[in-house]
């Protein structure tokens, strides 16, 4: 639990310095923090019954998606977008 939150804050801090629009930043931040809360909450909900165990899988997919966005978008801006600007 602490590892997810710590990693999320570090990635969000790095992502906050990108030049993407505020709308995209707000969406990615909201998705990431909602996914983390949903993931941690789903661990507790799964204890109530086996039917709720699927929530753990769904929450894990959302966390992975949000982490991927927080990692790949800054890398895109640093490497790929920068290479296109230098070529022109």
Helices and strands as residue ranges (DSSP letters): H 2-15, H 22-46, G 50-52, H 53-75, I 76-80, H 81-87
